[in-house]
Every structure is written in C-alpha cells, then in structure tokens.
C-alpha cells in the first residue's frame, strides 16, 4: 500500500505541513526511523529523536522547532497514527472458504464471505454473520451466534447459545461460555450447580489470548460493546462489564461482580464477588477490591481505597523502619529505673 501525505491528511482530517506529494509506504518507530515511512511524536521528551529520525514525515500535535521534515498535525497524534497504521496492516486479510478438515453441521447456512480454518468445528444451529473468520481449531457449540465481521484467531471455544456481536475479535485460546464455578456440598462431596445462562458480548469487543468468560448460572454473563479484555483474564459467571471498559492481564472477577462503563482496571487486580464498581473508575494494578467502589475515581492497594489514602498508607509503612530505629535509640538512652513504679515494674 502506498499513500501520499495529501491523501492521508484528507482521509483522516489532519493538517499537512510539507510536501503533499510525498509517498508513504509504511509506518515505523521514531528512532531511527525508515525512509519512505511515517512515524509519530506525541511527547516533548522525544523531540531530539524527532529531529534526527530517518522517517520523512511525522504525526504530531504541533509544529516541532528545528524539524525540517513533513508533518501531519492531529489533536490526538497516537490515535491518528493508529488509524493510519491500520492501512498497512495485512495480518487480518483472508480468503473465504471452508477447509476440508473442518466439520460443519448440515443445518448451518454459510455466507460465501466466511472463512472456516483447519480442524474447526461448527455445531448445529450456529449462525455466522457476513465476513466471519474462524481460525484453526475453533469450536462453536450448538446455537452459538456470531455477528458480522467476527474474528476468532485459533483454538477459541464458544459455548452453546452464546452470542457475539459484530466485529468481536477473540485471540487464541480464549474460552467463552465455559461452565461457571457453581458447586454445592452434598453427602458424598461436591455436586454441580447447573449453569443455565449464556455469555452475551456486544459489538467491537476484544477478548485476549487465554482469557476465560464463564456462562451465567441463571442470568447471563454480559460484556457490553467496546470492551477491551487483555490476556489471561478470568470473568466468572453472571459478571457484567460496562461499555468501553478496559481490563489488563491476569485480572480476576469473581461471580456476579459488576464493572461500570469506561473503567480502567490494571493488571493482576482481583474483584470480589457480588461487588459493584461504578462508571469511570480506575483501579491500579495488583489491587484487591473487597467492597464496592463508587465512581468516578482512582483506587489502589489491598484492600483498594482512594489513591491518595493508599499513597498515605504506603508512606507510613515505609517510615516504620525509621520509627523503629528511633524507638530503639530512645530505649537505650533511658536512665535505669527512671519511670519505674515502686515494685520495680
């Protein structure tokens, strides 16, 4: 793919300074840069690198003093650069068709725009929207529904009757609609509580590699539109995650927890069951949520508290060694017997 700077500026609504006819054939890192490629400079600390880059053009927020190359100015340079980068990304290109090793139930109606890869399994009653891609080893259980443009990379499992909206992207090894962890002790040990709900996922959601989303027990587990789930996340049965929330890797949500819209949950966070996190909440990495958090706000620590309070707690803990040393000095400086009672205590 090749684009002139003028074409990119018009396509993405950017302000152009420089040679409109300059041709861009790819994107690159700022340092050292590549001839014929586009890079970006989003922060002032990279200005020195910007002046020496080999890239003939940059996406930036404003004019760069001392820089003589071409510029595309954007209010959000990183977002503009991401959108331009997508023009050069061919990783998602595919040829429609069904691999001869795939197993597809006879009642499944397939559009000619669908791709089903090697050793994939599509059970009875499954519905696939236009332009869906099923990579090698994917399994769609009976009655599952995928909206238009869904992409399941490889070895993805989608449970019975689970529903994915349009343009859902699922990375390798993810499990959507596995059995929720519902058990009850009986006379001879644990007995399974049937998990009769499903998983419902909205549009434009990304599910990371080896992330697991359990189906609901009675009601459904719900992932609303625009959510971004990183790798190795556990979403237990009956959880609800609100629109445009992003959750980083290794986080675990216990059953029936509810996460609001536009939240940001850091890596390795644990959220207790039946708790609610309000809209616009940020939880810092490695925190433990043990009670509901109203939003918006930033929380951290274990248990998670408002970030200012957490910083205060950390500062006090770090002073403990100093306080212990001071106390030891005071104890050694005491006059023997001073302050003792008459019994010598």
N, C-alpha and C positions, 0 to 999 in steps of 0.2 A: 504494500500500500504506500502511496506517495500523495502528499497534500502540500499545496502552497500555504504559506503563512496567512495569506489573504483568505483562503478557503477556510482555514481553521478559525480565524477571527470571526468570520461571518457565521459559521456554523454554531459557535459557542458563545457569541455575543461578547467578544473580547476586543480591547483596544490595541491596535497594532502600531508599533513604532519600529521602523526599519524597512527592509526590502520585502515588499508584499509578494514578490515572485520567488523568494527563497523557498526551496523544496525541502520538506521534512519527510524522511523515510523511516523514522522510528523514534523512540524515546530512550533516554539514558540517565545515569546518575550525573550529578553536578560535577563531581571530581573523579576522573579527569575530564569526563565528557567524551563525546564522539562526533566527528564531522558528519553533517547531514542529519543530526538527531536533535531532538528538543529535550531540554531539561527544565528544572524549576528552582526558584529561590524564594522560599517562604519566610525566612527569618534573617534578621540583620547579621547574626553571627556567621552566616555563610557568604557574606559579601565578598570576602577576599577570594574564596573559591570561585565565585561567580565571575570575577574579573579575569581569572586565568583559565576558565573552562574551554575545552575544545568544541563544545556544542555551539552552533551558530545562532541559536535562539533560546530564550528562556521565558517561562511563565513566571510572573512576579506580581506583587501588589502595587508597586510604584516604580518610577524610574530609578535606576541604580547609578549613583555618581561614579564616573570613571569607567563605566562599562560601555563598550563600543558596538556590541552585537545587537541583534534584533530582540524585541520584547513583545510579548503578549501580556497585557495587563488585565488582572482579574481581581474582584473583591475577595475571592477565596482561591488563591493560587493552587493549593493542593487539590481542591475539588475540580477545578478546571483541568489540571494536569491529569487527574484520574480519568476524566471523561475523554480527553484526547488519547490517553494511553489505550483505552478500550478499542480505539480504531485499529490498533496494531496487534491486538491480542487474538491469535487464531487458535488458542487452546480449546475453544468450545465449538469449533467447526465440526460437523459430522455429516455423513452420508446416510439418508434414511434407508431403512430396510430391516429385515429380521435375520439374525444369524441362524445358520442351520442347526446349531446346537441348542438354541433357545427353546423353551417349552411354553406354548401359549394355548390357553383353553379355547375350545372351539367357539364359545359364545362371545368372545372378546372382539369387538369391532375396532379395527386399527386404521388410523388415517395413514395415507401414503407419506406423510411428513414425519412419522415416528421412527426412531431408531431403537432396536432391542438387541443388545450385545450378546456375546457368547455366554452360554450356560445360565442365562436369565430365566426366571420362572414367573409366568403371569397366570394367576389362577382365575377361576370362573367369576364372572360378574365384574371384573375390573374395568374401569373406564380411564382411557388415556386421552388427554387433550391434544390439540394440534402441536406439533413440534417437540414432543416429549423425547427425552433421551434416557434410556436405561443402559447403564454400563455393564460390564461383565459381572456375572454372579448376582445381580439384583433379584430380589424376591418380592413380588406383590401378592399378598394373600387375598382371599376371596372378597370381592366387593370393595376393594380399595379404589379411591378416585384421585386422579392427578389432573390438575388444571393445565391449561396450555403453557407450553414452554418450560415445564419442569425438567430438571436435570439431576439424575441420580448417578453419581460417578461410578461406583463399583462396590459390590458386596453390601448393598444397602437393603435393609429389611423394612417393609411397610406392612403392618399388621392388618387383620381383617377389618374392613369397613372404615379404615382411617381415611381422612380427606386432606389433601394438599391443594392449596390454591394455585394461582398462576405464578409461573416463574420462580418456583421454590427450588433452591439449589442445595443438594444434600451431598456432602463429601463422603469419601469411602468409609465403610464400616459402621455407619450410623444405624441405629435401631429405633424405628418409630412405631410405637404401638405394641411394645413388648408387655408382658404381664406385670402389672403393678405389684408391689411388695405387700400383699394383703394376706395375712395368716392369723389364725386363731388357735390357741392351745386346746387340744382335746384330750380324751382319756389316754390315747396312745401316742401323743405327740402333736406336732403342728398339723393343722388342716388348712387347706387353701380356701381363701375367700374369693369367689369368682369375680373377675374384673370385667364387667359387662359394658363399660363405656368404651370410647374410642379416643383417638387423637385428632384434633382439628387444627390445621395450620392455615394461616391466611396467605395473602399474596406477598411476593418479593421477600421471602424469608430465606435465610441461610442457616443450615444446620451443619456444624463442624464434624470432622472425622471422629469416629468412635463415640460420638455423643448419643445418649440414650434418652428417649422420651417415652415414659410408660403410659399406657392407656388408662382411662379412668376406671374407678370401681363401679360406680353407678352413673354419675355425671361424667362429662368428658374432660380430658386434658386439653387446654386451649393455648395455642401460640398465635397471637394476633399479627396482623400484617406489618412488614417492615422490620421484624425482629432479627437480630444477628446473634447466633449462638456459636461460640468458639468450639474447639476440640475438647473431647473428654469431659463433657458436662452431663450431670445426671439430673433429669427433670422427672420427679416422681408423680404418681397418679394424682389426678384432679388438680394439678397446678394450673394457674393462669398467668401468662406473661403478656403484658400490655404492648401496644403499638410502639414500634421504633426503639424498643429497649435492646441494649447490647450487653451480653454476658461473656466474660472472659473465661479462659480454660480452667478446668479442674474444679469448677464450682458445683455445689450440690444443693438442690432444692428439695426439701422434704415434702411429703404428701400434703396436698391442699393448701400450699403456700400460694400467695397471690402477689405478683410483681406488677407495679403500675406501668404507665406509659412513659417513654423517654427516660427510662432509668439507665444507669451505667453501673454494672456490677463487676468488680475487679476479680482477678484470678484467685482460685482456691478459697472463695467465700463459701460459708455454709449458712443456710437459712433453715430455721426450724419449721416444723410442720404447723399448719393452720395459722400462719402469721401473714400479715399484710404489709407490703412496702408501698408507700404512696407514689404518685406520679412525680417524675423529676428528681428522684433520689439517686445519689451516688454513694456506693459502698466501696470503700478502699479494699485492696487485695488482702487476703488472709484474715479477713474479719469474720466474726461469728454473730449472726443475727439471732438473738434469743427472745426478742419481743418485737412487736410491730413498730414500724417506723413511719411517721407521717412525713409527707413531702411538701415542697422540695427541700433538699439539704444534703450535706455531705457527712457521712458517718464512717467511723473506723474503730478498730480494736475488737477485743473479745472479752465481754460482750460489746457489741457495736453501740457507740454513743456518738453524739455530735462531735465533729472532728476537733474543735477547739478543746473540748473536755478531754478527748483522748490524748491530744498533744500535752495537755497539762498533766495527765496521769503518767505519761511516758517520762516527762521531765522530772517528776517526783521520784519515780523508780530509779532513774539514772543518778539521782543525788543520794541514794541510800548508802553507797559505799563511803561517800564523803561524810555523811552524818554519822556512820558507824565509827569512822576514824576519829571524828571529833569527840564522840562519846567515850571512846577508849582513852583518849588523852585526858579527858575530864576525870574519868575514874582513877587513872594512875596519879593524878595530881591531888586527889583528896587527902586531907590530913587524917591519919589513922584515928579512928574513934570519933571524928567530927560528925555530929548529927546523929550518933547512935543513941538509943534510949538507955535507961539505967540498967536494963537487963542484958546489955551488950549486943542487942539485935542489930 
